Amino acid sequence: MSTAVIEIKNDVAYGFLYQLERMNVLQILSRQQTQNGNGQLLSERFLGALPRERADELHEELNKMRKEWEKDIY
């Protein structure tokens, strides 16, 4: 086996790579898409970007939308 370094040009490529990994064609060693250029996780970078009240409202709305998917439409 050999190791290759690649540059991802767009997010669609990640889907292809994950499919190849599932088919056992390749193994993804480093998942750097969750980090920005200085190594900080995006979750850390954007922590506190929304006020707590607005975040709670969005969380509530997402839960309502998820429950809609569980309803039968026929």
DRENDRENGU-375337 format. One record per residue: residue number from 1; x, y negated, z of N, C-alpha, C in turn. Coordinates in steps of 0.02 Angstrom, whole numbers. Atoms other than C-alpha are relative to their C-alpha. Layout:
BEGIN
+-----+--------+--------+--------+--------+---------+--------+--------+--------+--------+
|   k |  neast | nnorth |    nup | caeast | canorth |   caup |  ceast | cnorth |    cup |
+-----+--------+--------+--------+--------+---------+--------+--------+--------+--------+
| NUM |      X |      Y |      Z |      X |       Y |      Z |      X |      Y |      Z |
...
+-----+--------+--------+--------+--------+---------+--------+--------+--------+--------+
This chain:
BEGIN
+-----+--------+--------+--------+--------+---------+--------+--------+--------+--------+
|   k |  neast | nnorth |    nup | caeast | canorth |   caup |  ceast | cnorth |    cup |
+-----+--------+--------+--------+--------+---------+--------+--------+--------+--------+
|   1 |     42 |     59 |      0 |      0 |       0 |      0 |     44 |    -62 |      0 |
|   2 |    -36 |     64 |     -1 |     51 |    -180 |    -24 |    -46 |    -54 |     25 |
|   3 |     38 |     56 |    -26 |     -3 |    -345 |     48 |      5 |    -58 |    -49 |
|   4 |      1 |     57 |     45 |    -55 |    -493 |    -59 |    -33 |    -59 |     35 |
|   5 |     30 |     61 |    -26 |    -93 |    -672 |    -10 |    -40 |    -31 |    -57 |
|   6 |     43 |     31 |     51 |   -238 |    -751 |   -104 |    -28 |    -65 |     26 |
|   7 |     33 |     63 |    -17 |   -316 |    -923 |   -108 |    -73 |      5 |    -23 |
|   8 |     72 |     -3 |     16 |   -507 |    -926 |   -102 |    -20 |    -68 |    -29 |
|   9 |     21 |     62 |     34 |   -577 |   -1055 |   -224 |    -70 |    -22 |     18 |
|  10 |     67 |     18 |    -21 |   -759 |   -1046 |   -169 |    -29 |     56 |     44 |
|  11 |     29 |    -47 |    -48 |   -873 |    -957 |    -45 |    -27 |     64 |    -32 |
|  12 |     26 |    -59 |     34 |   -940 |    -834 |   -175 |     53 |     56 |      3 |
|  13 |    -53 |    -49 |     -1 |   -771 |    -748 |   -173 |      0 |     41 |     64 |
|  14 |      3 |    -37 |    -63 |   -795 |    -700 |     10 |    -48 |     59 |     -6 |
|  15 |     47 |    -54 |     10 |   -946 |    -597 |    -39 |     30 |     59 |    -37 |
|  16 |    -34 |    -53 |     39 |   -845 |    -502 |   -168 |     51 |     36 |     43 |
|  17 |    -51 |    -32 |    -42 |   -705 |    -472 |    -44 |    -31 |     46 |     52 |
|  18 |     32 |    -42 |    -51 |   -822 |    -406 |     89 |    -29 |     63 |    -31 |
|  19 |     24 |    -60 |     35 |   -902 |    -289 |    -39 |     57 |     49 |    -14 |
|  20 |    -58 |    -43 |     12 |   -730 |    -222 |    -87 |     25 |     32 |     65 |
|  21 |    -21 |    -29 |    -64 |   -689 |    -199 |     96 |    -47 |     57 |     20 |
|  22 |     49 |    -52 |    -17 |   -850 |     -99 |    123 |     10 |     62 |    -43 |
|  23 |    -12 |    -56 |     44 |   -805 |      10 |    -27 |     68 |     32 |     14 |
|  24 |    -65 |    -26 |    -20 |   -637 |      43 |     57 |     53 |     -8 |    -54 |
|  25 |    -48 |     17 |     52 |   -543 |     -35 |    -88 |     56 |    -43 |     28 |
|  26 |    -49 |     42 |    -32 |   -455 |    -164 |     18 |    -20 |    -13 |     72 |
|  27 |     13 |     17 |    -70 |   -441 |    -222 |    197 |     16 |    -74 |     10 |
|  28 |    -12 |     71 |    -14 |   -459 |    -403 |    250 |     36 |     -4 |     67 |
|  29 |    -41 |      3 |    -60 |   -321 |    -436 |    375 |    -12 |    -63 |     41 |
|  30 |      8 |     63 |    -35 |   -353 |    -618 |    417 |    -63 |    -35 |    -26 |
|  31 |     60 |     35 |     20 |   -521 |    -704 |    416 |      7 |    -73 |     22 |
|  32 |    -15 |     70 |    -17 |   -467 |    -886 |    413 |    -56 |    -48 |    -18 |
|  33 |     54 |     44 |     20 |   -631 |    -954 |    345 |    -35 |    -32 |     60 |
|  34 |     32 |     29 |    -59 |   -689 |    -988 |    525 |     44 |    -53 |     32 |
|  35 |    -45 |     50 |    -29 |   -541 |   -1103 |    557 |     13 |    -55 |    -50 |
|  36 |    -18 |     54 |     44 |   -499 |   -1274 |    489 |     76 |     -2 |     -7 |
|  37 |    -71 |      3 |     15 |   -325 |   -1327 |    434 |     46 |      2 |     61 |
|  38 |    -46 |      1 |    -56 |   -253 |   -1352 |    609 |     -9 |     60 |     47 |
|  39 |      7 |    -60 |    -41 |   -306 |   -1181 |    676 |    -56 |     -3 |     51 |
|  40 |     55 |      6 |    -48 |   -452 |   -1246 |    779 |    -63 |     32 |    -29 |
|  41 |     62 |    -31 |     22 |   -612 |   -1144 |    769 |    -52 |    -54 |    -14 |
|  42 |     52 |     48 |     16 |   -757 |   -1235 |    688 |    -49 |     -8 |     58 |
|  43 |     45 |      5 |    -57 |   -865 |   -1193 |    839 |     28 |    -47 |     53 |
|  44 |    -32 |     45 |    -48 |   -739 |   -1286 |    948 |      0 |    -71 |    -27 |
|  45 |     -4 |     66 |     31 |   -724 |   -1430 |    825 |    -67 |    -37 |      5 |
|  46 |     65 |     33 |      2 |   -911 |   -1464 |    818 |    -39 |      6 |     66 |
|  47 |     33 |     -6 |    -65 |   -951 |   -1426 |   1000 |    -19 |    -70 |     24 |
|  48 |     25 |     65 |    -25 |  -1059 |   -1569 |   1065 |    -16 |    -50 |    -55 |
|  49 |     15 |     46 |     55 |  -1090 |   -1644 |    892 |    -73 |    -21 |      1 |
|  50 |     72 |     16 |     -7 |  -1278 |   -1638 |    924 |    -16 |    -12 |     73 |
|  51 |     23 |      7 |    -69 |  -1362 |   -1704 |   1079 |    -36 |     64 |     22 |
|  52 |     29 |    -61 |    -27 |  -1424 |   -1563 |   1192 |    -74 |      6 |    -16 |
|  53 |     72 |     -1 |     13 |  -1607 |   -1611 |   1168 |    -14 |     19 |    -73 |
|  54 |     11 |    -15 |     70 |  -1594 |   -1606 |    978 |     19 |     73 |    -15 |
|  55 |    -20 |    -69 |     10 |  -1502 |   -1440 |    983 |    -54 |     48 |     26 |
|  56 |     54 |    -42 |    -26 |  -1641 |   -1367 |   1092 |    -60 |      0 |    -46 |
|  57 |     56 |      5 |     48 |  -1772 |   -1431 |    969 |     13 |     44 |    -61 |
|  58 |    -18 |    -41 |     58 |  -1681 |   -1350 |    823 |     -3 |     74 |     16 |
|  59 |      1 |    -71 |    -20 |  -1661 |   -1187 |    918 |    -72 |     25 |      6 |
|  60 |     71 |    -17 |     -6 |  -1847 |   -1186 |    957 |    -32 |      9 |    -69 |
|  61 |     27 |     -4 |     67 |  -1891 |   -1219 |    775 |     25 |     63 |    -36 |
|  62 |    -27 |    -61 |     31 |  -1776 |   -1078 |    717 |    -36 |     62 |     26 |
|  63 |     37 |    -56 |    -28 |  -1862 |    -958 |    836 |    -69 |      6 |    -29 |
|  64 |     67 |     -1 |     31 |  -2032 |   -1008 |    766 |      4 |     27 |    -71 |
|  65 |     -7 |    -24 |     69 |  -1970 |    -979 |    588 |     14 |     75 |     -2 |
|  66 |    -15 |    -72 |     -2 |  -1901 |    -808 |    633 |    -62 |     41 |     15 |
|  67 |     62 |    -35 |    -16 |  -2068 |    -758 |    708 |    -47 |      2 |    -60 |
|  68 |     42 |      1 |     60 |  -2154 |    -808 |    545 |     18 |     58 |    -46 |
|  69 |    -21 |    -55 |     43 |  -2052 |    -676 |    453 |    -28 |     66 |     24 |
|  70 |     25 |    -62 |    -28 |  -2120 |    -543 |    569 |    -75 |     10 |    -14 |
|  71 |     72 |     -5 |     13 |  -2301 |    -580 |    521 |    -13 |     34 |    -67 |
|  72 |     20 |    -31 |     64 |  -2387 |    -475 |    387 |    -34 |    -53 |    -42 |
|  73 |     30 |     49 |     45 |  -2437 |    -578 |    235 |    -55 |     31 |    -43 |
|  74 |     52 |    -31 |     41 |  -2557 |    -453 |    158 |    -57 |     23 |     42 |
+-----+--------+--------+--------+--------+---------+--------+--------+--------+--------+
